[in-house]
Structures are given as C-alpha cells and as structure tokens.
Amino acid sequence: MNWPVVVALAAGTYALRLAGIVLRDRVRVPARVERYVDLGATALLVALVATAAFTDGSGFVGWARPAGVAVGALAAWRKVPFVLVVVLAAATTAGLRYLGVP
C-alpha cells in the first residue's frame, strides 16, 4: 500500500469521527433508531464470532474451537477477568485437541 492511500484513509476516518462529534448536538435520532443501531451492531458481532468459531476456509472447523469459544463466552458473561477468559478458552481448546477432538 502506498502513502497517498494511507493518508487518504486516515483523513477519511478522522473526518467521520469529527462529523460525529460536530453533528451530535444538531441531529436528533429517535430512541427507537438508536436501539436498532445497537441491535444491528450486536448482530454483526455475533455473526463475526460465529463465522470465526465454526468455519475455517470453506468447511467446519471441528468441535474444539467452538467449545473454547463457548467457555470463553460463559466466563465473560460471568464477569471473569479478561486474561482469565482468554486462558480458559485457550486451555479448553488445547485440552480437547490433546484428547483427539478435532
């Protein structure tokens, strides 16, 4: 990637962030629209996690990775510290793979 492209992307990103700050007091968004935007962001995040957890390339990844993601999600839901969430998820996946679970 060349420098003019990097500078253009940086300027565009900065302009979008600045527009949000400047227009915050001028544009009123109904509460219902804000709720739908929040739900849409959550749905996109869940779709990304599901795609990364269950597929690798064009096929199913096996059961060890989804189990690790499930353990990590459960630990995060129980408000376990982030480092421990990562360690639990990785240990679950590694342990299942050690036992021969694909």
C-alpha positions in Angstrom: 0.0 0.0 0.0 1.4 3.4 -0.9 1.4 6.5 1.3 -1.2 8.6 -0.5 -3.7 5.8 0.1 -2.8 5.6 3.8 -3.1 9.4 4.2 -6.5 9.4 2.4 -7.9 6.6 4.6 -6.6 8.3 7.7 -8.2 11.7 6.6 -11.5 10.0 5.9 -11.5 8.2 9.2 -10.7 11.4 11.1 -13.4 13.3 9.1 -16.0 10.6 10.0 -15.1 10.8 13.7 -15.1 14.6 13.7 -18.5 14.6 12.0 -19.9 12.5 14.8 -18.7 15.0 17.4 -19.8 18.1 15.5 -23.2 16.8 14.5 -24.1 15.2 17.8 -26.0 18.3 19.1 -27.5 19.2 15.7 -29.0 15.9 14.6 -31.6 14.2 16.8 -32.0 10.5 16.3 -35.1 8.8 17.8 -34.6 6.4 20.6 -36.0 3.6 18.5 -33.4 4.2 15.8 -30.6 4.2 18.4 -32.0 0.9 19.7 -32.0 -0.7 16.2 -28.4 0.5 15.6 -27.3 -1.1 18.8 -29.1 -4.3 17.9 -27.5 -4.3 14.5 -24.0 -3.8 15.9 -24.6 -6.7 18.2 -25.9 -8.9 15.4 -22.9 -8.2 13.3 -20.5 -9.0 16.2 -22.3 -12.3 16.9 -22.2 -13.2 13.1 -18.4 -12.5 13.1 -17.8 -14.6 16.2 -19.9 -17.5 14.8 -18.1 -17.4 11.5 -14.7 -17.4 13.1 -15.6 -20.1 15.6 -17.3 -22.6 13.3 -15.5 -22.3 9.9 -12.0 -22.4 8.6 -11.8 -21.7 4.9 -14.9 -23.4 3.4 -15.6 -26.1 5.9 -16.5 -26.9 9.5 -13.5 -26.4 11.9 -14.4 -29.2 14.4 -15.7 -29.1 17.9 -12.7 -28.0 19.9 -12.7 -24.4 18.8 -16.4 -23.8 19.3 -16.1 -25.4 22.7 -13.3 -23.0 23.6 -15.4 -20.0 22.4 -18.4 -21.2 24.4 -16.2 -21.5 27.6 -14.8 -18.0 26.9 -18.2 -16.6 26.4 -19.5 -18.1 29.5 -16.6 -16.8 31.5 -17.0 -13.3 30.1 -20.7 -13.4 30.9 -19.8 -14.4 34.5 -17.6 -11.3 34.5 -14.3 -13.2 34.9 -11.2 -11.0 34.3 -10.3 -10.8 30.6 -6.9 -12.5 30.9 -8.6 -15.5 32.6 -11.3 -15.6 29.9 -8.6 -16.0 27.2 -6.7 -18.6 29.2 -9.8 -20.6 29.9 -10.8 -20.5 26.2 -7.4 -21.5 25.0 -7.0 -24.2 27.6 -10.3 -25.7 26.7 -9.5 -25.8 23.0 -6.0 -27.1 23.6 -7.2 -29.7 26.0 -9.8 -31.0 23.7 -7.4 -31.1 20.8 -4.9 -33.0 23.0 -7.6 -35.6 23.7 -8.2 -36.0 20.0 -11.3 -33.9 19.4 -11.0 -32.2 16.1 
